[in-house]
Amino acid sequence: MWHPPKVTQAPSEPISREEAKRQCVVLHDDDDALFGALIAAARDYVEWYCNVPLATQTIEVKCDAFCDFYRLPAAPVQSVTSIAYVATDGTEATVAPSDFEGRFDGLEASIIPAYGKQWPVPRNGSRITLTAVVGYESLPPSIKHAMLLWIAEAYEKRENDAPPSWTAFDALLCNHRRG
């Protein structure tokens, strides 16, 4: 079982203020603070909708057993920084990078023991800590376009409206959702 992640490096925004203003056809600087807030809100909403981190960030997650590594709680994964655990004798230990293999296939990431290796035995009741870099190195164009659509609509309407059942936003993001 995975426990909630702790973000150790804050994400950067995947869309610039200039891109958002161009999408909304805004030529003045009066609403720059609003655009900053809309960009952050759009990233937050798309991350929730797709259940994936968009911007590159370093996270630390904990689990109870190495069998949990067959499906990581966050994807896409760019790299693994460390895997730490408490050994049976009570000492802090890490798994050597040569002892595991990352399978970072899009939205279904996993870590398995390297060929001929096996996971070490952790102390009973202790947690295993995975530190990894997650998020997209380069945001897919469909996600970026969906975020720009969301920003443009939020800038134009600025109020609550009954959400339609299916939109271009949904169509652009349906292949990027992780269940």
Secondary structure, 3 states (H helix, E strand, C coil): CECCCEEEECCCCCCCHHHHHHHCCCCCCCCHHHHHHHHHHHHHHHHHHHCCCCCCEEEEEEECCHHHHHCCCCCCEEEEEEEEEEECCCCEEECCHHHEEEEEECCEEEEEECCCCCCCCECCCCCEEEEEEECCCCCCHHHHHHHHHHHHHHHHHCCCCCCCCCCHHHHHHHHHCCC
